[in-house]
């Protein structure tokens, strides 16, 4: 028992050392925490209401009163960006959850059973992946209609195919392991083998893939909102702010610069986080092994 506890503590210590030494993972975690705090405590952090307008101060440049300036209606841009984190994280989290559930289901079934099941399911996935992501999302939103819920469903469906592909390739390698063959020989049902033997061994892959797809989902939400098919005004959304600011980009560039920076920082945070988690959770990773050896 003591040996097991010591081994666990040693493993945790090595991972903590790895996190400290991995600059990208540290930066990604820091940015993610900041974004999460803005989303959760936006009412306390934002200096103004994102809906209050002041025509007298419309298109005001950045100043001490309005750090990021104001938009065409005199609304504080910083406050709208802070509140916009709620929409971006909500859409990203729900959309990735949808993609994870259905992607894992399709990928696990295709990889485990193979044959005709694999052929049919992967042709469905291939048909989804044959369309550019934004075009497929536009088509789904056009059918379902605009709105926050439909936006999350559309983005979730778009990235289900990519998730299924990754899960399938991982399941194909895991199902050849001895412990899976032993479970089959002992007569365990397929559902139990998939749920208890295969899925726990691909958890790290699922986590990393979900983190990476969060970045894609944020971009997709911003793109659809920019085109007017996402979150509708006056609800603050980074994509909608970019769309409105493009009309004043030559005279008041701060309207588009700051929402664009918010999108870039969020996408960068999730990409850094995904790359760092991939090295951290994969014991075969060269980055982790090299640090482990030290």
C-alpha positions in Angstrom: 0.0 0.0 0.0 2.8 2.4 0.9 4.6 1.6 -2.3 1.5 2.4 -4.3 1.0 5.7 -2.5 4.7 6.6 -3.0 4.4 5.7 -6.7 1.3 7.9 -7.1 2.9 10.9 -5.3 6.1 10.5 -7.4 4.0 10.5 -10.6 2.1 13.6 -9.5 5.3 15.3 -8.6 6.8 14.6 -12.0 3.7 15.9 -13.7 3.8 19.1 -11.7 7.5 19.6 -12.6 6.6 19.0 -16.2 3.8 21.7 -16.0 6.2 24.2 -14.5 8.8 23.6 -17.2 6.4 23.5 -20.1 6.0 27.1 -21.1 3.1 26.6 -23.5 1.1 24.5 -21.0 1.7 27.1 -18.3 0.7 30.0 -20.6 -2.4 28.1 -21.8 -3.5 27.3 -18.2 -3.0 30.9 -17.2 -5.0 32.3 -20.1 -7.7 29.7 -19.6 -8.1 30.7 -15.9 -8.3 34.4 -16.9 -11.0 33.6 -19.5 -12.9 31.4 -17.1 -12.9 34.1 -14.4 -14.1 36.7 -16.9 -17.0 34.3 -17.8 -18.0 33.4 -14.3 -17.5 36.8 -12.6 -18.2 39.0 -15.6 -20.8 41.1 -13.7 -18.3 41.9 -11.0 -15.3 42.5 -13.3 -17.0 44.5 -16.1 -16.8 48.3 -15.4 -20.1 48.9 -17.1 -23.2 47.1 -18.3 -22.7 45.7 -21.8 -26.1 47.0 -22.9 -26.0 50.6 -21.6 -25.5 53.0 -24.5 -24.4 56.7 -24.4 -24.8 58.4 -27.8 -22.8 61.3 -26.6 -19.7 59.0 -26.2 -20.2 56.9 -29.3 -17.0 55.9 -31.1 -14.8 57.3 -28.3 -11.2 56.1 -28.4 -9.6 54.2 -25.6 -9.2 56.3 -22.5 -9.2 56.1 -18.7 -13.0 56.1 -18.6 -13.3 53.5 -21.3 -10.1 51.5 -21.5 -11.0 49.8 -24.9 -13.1 52.7 -26.2 -16.8 52.6 -27.1 -18.7 51.3 -30.1 -21.2 53.0 -32.5 -23.9 53.1 -29.7 -21.6 54.4 -27.0 -21.4 51.0 -25.2 -18.2 50.1 -23.4 -16.2 47.6 -25.5 -14.2 46.2 -22.6 -17.5 45.3 -20.8 -18.9 43.7 -23.9 -15.7 41.7 -24.4 -15.8 40.4 -20.8 -19.5 39.4 -21.1 -18.7 37.9 -24.5 -16.5 35.3 -22.9 -19.7 33.7 -21.5 -21.1 33.1 -25.0 -17.8 31.8 -26.4 -17.2 29.3 -23.5 -20.8 28.2 -23.3 -21.0 27.5 -27.1 -17.6 25.9 -27.1 -18.3 23.7 -24.1 -21.7 22.5 -25.2 -20.7 22.0 -28.9 -17.6 20.0 -27.9 -19.7 17.9 -25.5 -22.0 17.1 -28.3 -19.1 16.2 -30.6 -17.4 14.2 -27.9 -20.5 12.1 -27.1 -21.4 11.2 -30.6 -17.8 11.2 -31.9 -16.7 8.7 -29.2 -19.8 6.6 -29.9 -19.2 6.4 -33.6 -15.5 6.0 -33.4 -15.6 3.3 -30.7 -18.2 1.2 -32.6 -16.4 1.6 -35.9 -12.9 0.8 -34.4 -14.1 -2.1 -32.3 -16.3 -4.0 -34.7 -14.6 -3.1 -38.0 -15.9 -4.7 -41.2 -19.3 -3.5 -42.4 -20.0 -1.5 -39.3 -16.7 0.4 -39.8 -17.4 0.9 -43.5 -20.9 2.3 -43.0 -20.0 4.6 -40.1 -16.8 5.9 -41.6 -18.6 6.7 -44.9 -21.0 8.8 -42.9 -18.1 10.5 -41.2 -16.4 11.0 -44.6 -19.4 12.7 -46.0 -19.4 15.1 -43.0 -15.7 15.8 -43.4 -16.0 16.4 -47.2 -17.5 19.8 -46.5 -15.6 22.7 -45.1 -16.5 23.2 -41.5 -17.9 26.7 -41.8 -19.9 25.7 -44.9 -21.4 22.7 -43.1 -22.2 24.8 -40.1 -23.9 27.4 -42.3 -26.0 24.7 -43.9 -27.1 23.3 -40.5 -27.9 26.7 -39.1 -29.9 27.5 -42.2 -32.0 24.4 -41.7 -32.4 24.7 -37.9 -32.6 28.5 -37.7 -30.6 31.1 -35.8 -30.3 31.1 -32.1 -27.9 30.0 -29.3 -29.1 26.4 -29.0 -29.1 25.8 -32.8 -25.7 27.4 -33.0 -24.3 24.9 -30.4 -26.0 22.0 -32.1 -24.6 23.0 -35.5 -21.0 23.4 -34.3 -21.3 20.1 -32.3 -22.4 18.2 -35.4 -19.6 19.8 -37.5 -16.8 18.5 -35.3 -18.3 15.1 -34.6 -16.7 13.6 -37.7 -13.2 14.7 -36.7 -13.7 13.3 -33.2 -14.9 10.0 -34.5 -11.9 9.6 -36.8 -9.4 10.2 -33.9 -11.3 7.9 -31.6 -11.5 5.1 -34.2 -7.8 5.1 -34.9 -7.0 4.9 -31.2 -9.5 2.1 -30.6 -8.0 0.1 -33.4 -4.7 0.0 -31.6 -6.1 -0.5 -28.1 -8.4 -3.4 -29.0 -5.3 -5.5 -30.0 -3.9 -5.3 -26.5 -3.8 -8.5 -24.4 -6.2 -7.3 -21.7 -8.9 -6.8 -24.4 -8.3 -10.3 -25.8 -8.5 -11.7 -22.3 -11.8 -10.0 -21.7 -13.2 -11.5 -24.9 -11.9 -15.0 -24.0 -13.6 -14.7 -20.6 -16.9 -14.0 -22.4 -17.5 -10.4 -21.3 -20.1 -8.6 -23.5 -18.9 -6.1 -26.1 -20.5 -3.2 -24.3 -18.6 -4.0 -21.1 -15.3 -4.4 -23.0 -15.7 -1.1 -24.7 -16.9 0.8 -21.6 -14.5 -0.8 -19.0 -11.4 -1.8 -21.0 -11.1 0.4 -24.1 -12.6 3.8 -23.2 -10.5 4.2 -20.0 -7.4 3.7 -22.0 -8.2 6.4 -24.6 -9.3 9.0 -22.0 -6.2 11.1 -22.5 -6.8 11.2 -26.3 -10.4 12.3 -25.7 -9.3 15.0 -23.3 -6.7 16.4 -25.7 -8.9 16.3 -28.7 -11.7 18.0 -26.8 -9.4 20.8 -25.8 -8.2 21.3 -29.3 -11.8 21.3 -30.7 -12.7 24.0 -28.1 -10.5 26.4 -30.0 -12.2 25.4 -33.3 -15.6 25.9 -31.7 -14.8 29.4 -30.5 -13.6 30.3 -34.0 -16.8 28.7 -35.5 -19.0 30.7 -33.1 -17.3 33.9 -33.9 -17.5 33.2 -37.7 -21.2 32.4 -37.6 -22.0 35.4 -35.4 -19.9 37.6 -37.7 -22.2 36.4 -40.6 -25.3 37.1 -38.5 -26.2 33.5 -38.0 -25.1 33.1 -34.4 -25.9 35.0 -31.3 -28.2 38.0 -32.1 -27.7 41.6 -31.0 -27.7 43.1 -28.4 -26.2 40.0 -26.7 -22.4 40.6 -26.6 -20.6 38.2 -28.9 -17.1 38.7 -30.2 -18.0 37.7 -33.8 -21.0 40.1 -33.8 -18.7 42.9 -32.4 -16.3 42.3 -35.3 -19.1 42.4 -37.8 -20.5 45.7 -36.4 -17.0 47.2 -36.2 -16.0 46.6 -39.8 -18.1 49.5 -40.9 -15.9 51.8 -38.8 -12.6 50.1 -39.1 -10.9 53.0 -40.8 -12.1 55.7 -38.4 -12.5 53.7 -35.2 -10.3 50.6 -35.5 -10.4 49.8 -31.8 -14.0 48.4 -32.3 -12.5 45.4 -34.2 -9.0 45.2 -32.8 -10.0 44.3 -29.2 -12.6 41.7 -30.0 -10.2 40.2 -32.5 -7.5 40.0 -29.9 -9.9 38.3 -27.5 -10.7 35.6 -30.1 -7.0 35.2 -30.8 -6.0 34.9 -27.2 -8.7 32.4 -26.5 -7.9 30.2 -29.4 -4.2 30.4 -28.5 -5.0 29.4 -24.9 -6.8 26.3 -26.0 -4.2 25.3 -28.5 -1.4 25.7 -26.0 -3.4 23.8 -23.5 -4.1 21.0 -25.9 -0.5 20.6 -26.9 0.6 20.6 -23.3 -2.0 18.1 -22.2 -1.0 15.8 -25.0 2.6 15.7 -23.8 1.5 15.5 -20.1 -1.0 12.7 -20.5 0.9 10.6 -23.0 3.6 8.6 -21.1 5.3 7.8 -24.4 5.7 11.5 -25.3 9.3 12.4 -25.9 8.8 15.7 -24.1 7.6 14.0 -21.0 10.1 11.2 -21.1 13.0 13.6 -21.4 11.9 15.5 -18.4 11.1 12.3 -16.5 14.6 11.2 -17.0 16.0 14.3 -15.5 
